[in-house]
């Protein structure tokens, strides 16, 4: 008798099993009609995290992927849904966060007739802010597309990828897809790294600049050892989205500004600049003159060949930051004994005078938070104060947006809290958000309430877009002149919290801050506290 072939799986069955094999059991989404076929017989061991707006969905997935260090699955509607999500897709690209973004497409049989809710040239919409985009030529190729998407998303530099899936693909039959092991960490070139080690050993006065890539590559502890070995002061790179070095360590010397002339002035006197996991350098405004001080040599170690290619000065090694630093630790350190940098001046104390200052608010938050608490920040107008009065302890302790685009912080905090809870990590997530920033993605409160996460939203309400007003003089505004449309009055954040299912409280007087903040940081589940600041 002929041997019967085993039944072939549907695209849905093969897709779900491959997700399981890749360690993905959570989907972040806001679906439309073309996504409904994906969810028939949805597996009981998976969870679907609903977001009330597509940008919120991507922000949650971004935070979750960063916390869990694995690609996160995103489910969006066709053109309209992807369009709504583009702001945070851009941020995920700049954050180098591995996301697999799926979007529904109308059935293949009606695509020739330009149907309602279809996506014309679907793969072009998210470009250039995805690493790879595809609408598979055949339904049978959808699981294979998922496997390739995962490998591309996880390969350094990590980032989002995109798959457009026609609605009638899910019921077609296909073959099972078996995942392959692929190395995602690239080793450094031995000859180039030997030059870096020799430069470090022979340097009179080295300085280290760390960026988000240090924390992304789990290299913070190794970088601390390297800095201590060479007694090198450490600065955080401009606009860094992660904490690459403990900010209360004696060798930590501060944050580089995103301005060419001030970076050169800050690093003057150092003959070797070692940049780890960061561009060299990110600028925010036009500058003039050299990019590094006269007499300095710059070496950059980064996992992104594109970043290395545009670096205007020095030499670059494209590889895993962690592997490179481990190799540098194994190299001879030289005979020179160096003294460490002078102690960084202690942050000035703020007094509880009215109206409440941001400095006093963040100083109090620093005193009350617990060692394992994590900060997700989107309060750019208060970032300078945060960097002085809310120091981050190191690895996995801080997240913000690398893009400068608002609307990431609130949903990212939800994703980070969910990911940490699933990993069994201690501590609470503190979402430190400006009043203006919060309104880009306020719907994240709904998801936080639904998931019952250990998460405190701290809203700094200064009733204005402070970052724009404070930055206006750079573009020629007269002192005291306010750019049009940057005042922000009348928002009631406790009411917004209640409307989404969370308890909320407003604090206007500094004398009431400590008790209210302590309660918010120990609340059983998510909550919001609004701090009215000067």
Secondary structure, DSSP 4 states (H G I P E B T S, - for coil): -PPPPPPPEEHHHHHHHHHHHTT--EEEEE--GGGGGGGTT--TT-EEEE-SSHHHHHHHHHHHHHHHTS-EEEEE-THHHHHHHHHHHHHHHHHT--EEEEEEE--GGGGGG--TT--TTHHHHTTTSSS-EE--SSGGGHHHHHHHHHHHHHSSSP--EEEEEEGGGTTSEE-----------PPPPHHHHHHHHHHHHH-SSEEEEE-HHHHHTT-HHHHHHHHHHHT-EEEEPTT-SB--S-TTSTTEEEE--S-HHHHHHHHTT-SEEEEESS-S---SS---S-SS-TT-EEEEEES-HHHHHH--SSEEEES-HHHHHHHHHHS---S---PPPPPPPPPPP---PSSPPHHHHHHHHHHHS-TT-EEEEE-GGGHHHHHHHS---STTSEE--SS--SS-HHHHHHHHHHHHHHHT--S-EEEEEEHHHHTTSTTHHHHHHHHT-SEEEEEEE-SB-HHHHHHGGGGTPPTTPPPTT-B-----HHHHHHHHT-EEEEE-SGGGHHHHHHHHHT-SS-EEEEEE--
